[in-house]
Amino acid sequence: MKVQDNLLKDAGRAVFWYPIRWLARLFPFRVVRLLGTATGCLDYYLFKARSQKIQCNLVYALGDQLSEQAASKIVRKIMGNHYTLILEFFKYPQINETNLQTILNIHGLDHLEDALKGGRGAIIGHFHFGAKFLLIIALGLKKYPINQVAYHMPKEELTFIREKISLNQRLKIERSFRVNYLYLNRSIRRVFSCLENNEILMVAIDGRGNLTQPFSGSVCVDFLGRKTYFARGIATFARTSKAPLLPAAVFRKDDGTYSIVIRPPIDIDYEKENPQIIRDVIEKLSCIFEQDIRQHPDQWEYWEEFTPANINDDE
């Protein structure tokens, strides 16, 4: 969901990162989810422009499945999950080896173990979907060597509050996770080094949500009924390293817990030409995550960015 800048938003950020962050840390996860849902409902009714935009994008992509009433309900859940994700983030440093199993369950660790037996490392592709940080936290607590391709907006693009409060506090929490961050503005060699060391590389396939505008290194594929741009980086990493590429997702469950699903590696035909390998990989990954989004549309974070656009795939 897009982050906007104005005085009101900055005031809200200051409140979120101080009194609300302190309060969130006192409550159990289920209560935090209720608070996030309530805040999302307030946003839905108070800031109609955002909710209407999300609903238009949602109906455009899934309109054959949705009534107007159903779409409105999903939008409220999308906005509730957005705030829940923020509040949960404040609590993540409290997760440890003891309480992890009371919060979530993990399916498919055997797929990851089998992938690492090849000695080439493993690449995990995920979307900004569900409680995505729990994938990093859970695997880190289970002592897997985790590396995450990461990005933060340059400081010169941030307001004073976003830099001094939001960014600094966010980085402090992220550094408490057992993960090595590989920032996009640094050497790409570190990506391949971690795979050579038989470690795990995690990549968000939908990147920064730049889904309807071309960008350097993007590939255009069919996704949710329209042409969409995805970064080709994860496919390039897999082609070059020959490391297994496993799709994974974290699902929010109705009972207040979470479920991590790590799927088997996708098939990659290395005999094809390089451009076709890249396209095949992105198409296979986007197809898997499209199914997740169609089943759980409220759990994807980028509906606001997924604006209809006239895109010509000239690759």
URQUI-V604453 format. One record per residue. N is the residue number from 1. RES is the residue in three letters. PSI is psi as a letter, one per 40 degrees, with the letter a starting at -180 (none if undefined). OMEGA is omega in degrees with one decimal (NA if undefined). NEAR is the number of other C-alpha atoms within 12 Angstrom. Layout:
n res psi omega near
N RES PSI OMEGA NEAR
N RES PSI OMEGA NEAR
//
This chain:
n res psi omega near
1 MET h -175.3 31
2 LYS i 175.8 21
3 VAL h -176.5 22
4 GLN i -178.0 16
5 ASP h 168.5 18
6 ASN i -175.7 15
7 LEU d 179.5 14
8 LEU d 179.2 12
9 LYS d 178.8 18
10 ASP d 176.7 23
11 ALA d 177.7 19
12 GLY d 178.7 22
13 ARG d -179.9 31
14 ALA d 178.6 24
15 VAL d -178.5 18
16 PHE d -173.3 30
17 TRP e 178.1 30
18 TYR c -175.8 19
19 PRO d -177.7 16
20 ILE d 177.1 26
21 ARG d 179.4 29
22 TRP d 179.7 18
23 LEU d -178.4 21
24 ALA d -178.9 32
25 ARG e -178.8 26
26 LEU d -173.8 18
27 PHE i 172.9 20
28 PRO i -175.7 24
29 PHE d -177.7 35
30 ARG d 177.9 26
31 VAL d 177.8 22
32 VAL d 179.1 33
33 ARG d 177.5 35
34 LEU d 178.8 26
35 LEU d 177.9 28
36 GLY d 178.7 31
37 THR d 179.6 31
38 ALA d 179.0 24
39 THR d 177.5 29
40 GLY d 177.3 33
41 CYS d 177.2 28
42 LEU d 178.8 19
43 ASP d -178.9 25
44 TYR d -175.1 30
45 TYR d -176.9 19
46 LEU d -176.9 15
47 PHE g -172.6 17
48 LYS d -177.3 20
49 ALA d -179.7 14
50 ARG d -177.0 27
51 SER d 178.4 32
52 GLN d 177.9 26
53 LYS d 178.8 27
54 ILE d -179.0 38
55 GLN d 176.9 38
56 CYS d 179.4 27
57 ASN d 179.9 30
58 LEU d -178.7 41
59 VAL d 178.8 32
60 TYR d -177.9 25
61 ALA d -173.0 29
62 LEU f -172.5 29
63 GLY d -179.6 19
64 ASP e -177.7 15
65 GLN e -166.5 16
66 LEU h 163.9 21
67 SER i 178.8 16
68 GLU d 179.0 19
69 GLN d 179.2 14
70 ALA d 179.2 20
71 ALA d 179.1 29
72 SER d 179.0 28
73 LYS d 179.2 25
74 ILE d 179.1 37
75 VAL d 177.5 42
76 ARG d 178.6 36
77 LYS d 176.9 39
78 ILE d -177.8 41
79 MET d 175.1 45
80 GLY d 177.8 36
81 ASN d 177.5 43
82 HIS d -179.3 39
83 TYR d 175.7 36
84 THR d 179.4 35
85 LEU d 178.3 37
86 ILE d -177.9 37
87 LEU d 177.4 39
88 GLU d -178.3 44
89 PHE d 178.9 38
90 PHE d -175.3 36
91 LYS e -173.5 35
92 TYR d 178.2 37
93 PRO e 179.1 27
94 GLN e -179.0 24
95 ILE h 179.5 30
96 ASN a -177.2 24
97 GLU d -176.7 19
98 THR d -174.8 13
99 ASN e -178.1 18
100 LEU d -174.5 27
101 GLN e 176.2 19
102 THR e -176.4 20
103 ILE d -173.6 32
104 LEU i 169.4 30
105 ASN i -175.7 24
106 ILE h 175.4 29
107 HIS h 173.9 22
108 GLY e 176.0 23
109 LEU d 178.0 25
110 ASP d 176.4 17
111 HIS d 179.4 26
112 LEU d 178.8 35
113 GLU d -179.8 24
114 ASP d 179.9 22
115 ALA d -178.0 30
116 LEU d 178.7 29
117 LYS d 179.2 16
118 GLY e 176.4 20
119 GLY e 179.9 21
120 ARG e -173.4 28
121 GLY a 178.5 36
122 ALA i 176.7 46
123 ILE h 175.8 49
124 ILE h 176.4 44
125 GLY h 179.8 48
126 HIS i 175.8 42
127 PHE i 167.3 36
128 HIS g -167.4 35
129 PHE h 178.1 40
130 GLY a 178.5 40
131 ALA g -167.7 42
132 LYS d -177.6 37
133 PHE d -178.7 37
134 LEU d 176.2 43
135 LEU d 177.3 46
136 ILE d -175.9 40
137 ILE d -176.6 39
138 ALA d -178.7 39
139 LEU d 176.4 39
140 GLY d 179.2 27
141 LEU d 177.2 26
142 LYS e 171.6 22
143 LYS e 172.1 17
144 TYR i 177.5 26
145 PRO h -171.6 30
146 ILE h 172.3 34
147 ASN h -178.7 37
148 GLN h 171.9 41
149 VAL h -170.9 36
150 ALA i 178.7 25
151 TYR h 169.0 19
152 HIS i 179.4 24
153 MET i 176.2 18
154 PRO i -176.3 14
155 LYS d -178.8 17
156 GLU e 178.2 11
157 GLU e -176.1 14
158 LEU i 170.4 21
159 THR i -179.3 24
160 PHE d -178.5 20
161 ILE d -178.9 26
162 ARG d 179.8 32
163 GLU d -170.6 23
164 LYS d -179.3 20
165 ILE c -174.0 25
166 SER d -175.8 32
167 LEU d -177.2 25
168 ASN d 179.7 19
169 GLN d 178.3 23
170 ARG d 179.5 27
171 LEU d 179.6 22
172 LYS d 178.8 18
173 ILE d -178.6 26
174 GLU d -179.3 26
175 ARG e 176.4 18
176 SER e 178.4 24
177 PHE i 179.1 33
178 ARG g -176.8 29
179 VAL i 175.4 32
180 ASN h -178.4 26
181 TYR h 177.7 29
182 LEU h -173.9 26
183 TYR i -172.2 20
184 LEU d -177.2 21
185 ASN e 179.0 15
186 ARG a -172.7 13
187 SER h 177.8 12
188 ILE e -179.3 19
189 ARG d -178.9 17
190 ARG d 178.2 23
191 VAL d -177.7 38
192 PHE d 178.1 31
193 SER d -178.7 22
194 CYS d 177.3 31
195 LEU d 177.0 35
196 GLU d 178.2 24
197 ASN e 179.2 22
198 ASN f 176.7 29
199 GLU i -178.2 36
200 ILE h 176.0 43
201 LEU h 179.5 46
202 MET h -176.8 44
203 VAL h 173.6 44
204 ALA h -173.4 37
205 ILE d -178.9 43
206 ASP e 169.8 35
207 GLY b -177.8 32
208 ARG e 177.5 29
209 GLY e 179.2 29
210 ASN g -166.7 28
211 LEU e -175.3 33
212 THR e 176.8 33
213 GLN h 178.8 26
214 PRO i 176.8 25
215 PHE i -177.5 18
216 SER h 179.0 13
217 GLY e -179.6 20
218 SER i 174.6 29
219 VAL h -174.7 40
220 CYS h 179.8 32
221 VAL i 175.3 33
222 ASP h -178.0 26
223 PHE h -179.9 30
224 LEU f 174.2 33
225 GLY e 178.4 23
226 ARG i 175.5 25
227 LYS h -174.1 27
228 THR i 179.4 36
229 TYR h 173.1 37
230 PHE i 175.3 37
231 ALA h -178.0 36
232 ARG e -174.5 36
233 GLY d -176.5 32
234 ILE d 178.2 46
235 ALA d 177.5 43
236 THR d 178.1 32
237 PHE d -178.4 38
238 ALA d -178.6 39
239 ARG d -176.1 32
240 THR d -174.3 25
241 SER e -172.3 28
242 LYS f 177.4 29
243 ALA i 176.3 40
244 PRO i -178.2 41
245 LEU h -174.7 43
246 LEU h 172.6 42
247 PRO i 178.7 40
248 ALA i 179.5 45
249 ALA i 175.2 42
250 VAL h -176.8 39
251 PHE h 169.6 39
252 ARG h 179.4 35
253 LYS i -176.2 21
254 ASP d -178.2 13
255 ASP e 177.8 16
256 GLY e 176.6 21
257 THR a -173.1 28
258 TYR i -179.8 31
259 SER h 175.3 29
260 ILE h 177.5 34
261 VAL h 175.3 34
262 ILE h -174.2 33
263 ARG i 176.8 31
264 PRO i 177.9 26
265 PRO i 175.0 31
266 ILE i 177.2 31
267 ASP h 178.5 24
268 ILE h 179.9 29
269 ASP g -175.9 21
270 TYR e 178.9 21
271 GLU e -179.8 11
272 LYS i 174.8 14
273 GLU i -174.7 13
274 ASN d -178.8 20
275 PRO d -178.5 22
276 GLN d 175.6 21
277 ILE d -179.1 27
278 ILE d -178.7 33
279 ARG d -179.6 33
280 ASP d -178.6 30
281 VAL d -178.9 39
282 ILE d 179.2 43
283 GLU d -179.9 32
284 LYS d 180.0 28
285 LEU d -178.2 41
286 SER d 178.2 41
287 CYS d 179.3 24
288 ILE d -176.5 29
289 PHE d 173.5 36
290 GLU d 178.2 33
291 GLN d 177.2 19
292 ASP d -176.9 28
293 ILE d 178.2 31
294 ARG d 179.2 27
295 GLN d -177.6 18
296 HIS g -174.9 27
297 PRO d -179.0 40
298 ASP e -173.6 38
299 GLN e 177.5 38
300 TRP h -172.8 42
301 GLU e -167.0 37
302 TYR f 177.8 34
303 TRP d 179.6 41
304 GLU d -179.6 32
305 GLU e -173.0 29
306 PHE f -176.3 34
307 THR h 176.9 31
308 PRO h -179.2 26
309 ALA i 176.4 20
310 ASN h -175.3 12
311 ILE h 175.6 20
312 ASN h 179.3 17
313 ASP g -176.8 18
314 ASP e 179.6 9
315 GLU none NA 14
//
